[in-house]
Amino acid sequence: MIVLLIVSAMKKRNQGWYYMPLVLGLFLLMIGCAKKSEDNPIPNPGTITDIDGNLYHTVTIGTQMWMVENLKTTKYNDGSAIPMVTDNAAWVYLSTPGYCWYNNNVNYKNTYGALYNWYAVNTGKLAPTGWNVATDADWTILTKYLGGDSIAGGKMKSTGTLEASTGLWYSPNTGATNSSGFTAVPAGYRDHGVFGGIGVEGVWWSTTEGGFYGAWCRDLGCGGNNVHIGNATESHGYSVRCVLDL
């Protein structure tokens, strides 16, 4: 708009110097606005980047903003490395932070993200600055907004099936519409050091400790459209999603 006004004014230069103060004022205003934009850059609300440089899309669901992809960082947000643990026996006995790729294969990274034990979650340093790994309360807010645990899973799961070559879930991928934009994928798990469940289910940690085993989590499966509230041993390896409350 400012540029058009300047050009319009310049075209009328044959009318004398009458428009020159207007041109100069608009030019200075344009420079001032540009300088202000540089000093206070507005981040793209549709994406977020972690310390490793991995790019995530975001989606607003009710009063929350969620990452659309599972976390895949190999570093904490302070730049220090998260220990990668590939040995099954070592993973079982961990009481300290660790992560891995499904089946110890980095080719799963971009599609499914990493699997973290709860000790890594509990450091409070997994999420990009300004974001948080979802708490049990965050998950509850999400599923209530989507109609409750009995139907929210279908609204959260990515669509299609492996058999039809249209998605990542095994058939029947019951109720999957992804109408929320959450785009849950079946990244599987690492329980007792053993990998399993890819294509069948996805399990996500919360930061909230409690229950009989250790910490609360959420589970989605290919055979239902419900969200299962689980309680798991901290040494298990599950996916992580981050949230920014609006």
BELSULDA-V39216 format. One line per field, one symbol per residue. phi: phi as a letter, one per 30 degrees, with the letter a starting at -180 (. if undefined). Layout:
phi=???
//
This chain:
phi=.ddddddddddcdddjdecddddddddddddddddddddbdcdddcbbccddjdcbdbbcbicbccddcddbdcbddcjddddcbcdddddecdbbdabacehhbdddeddcicccddddeddibddeejcbdddeddddedddddjjedbdeddcddcibddchcaccddcheidbhddidhdcddiabchicdaidicabbbdcdddlidclbdbbbbbdcaccccdcbbddddcbdbbcbbdc
//
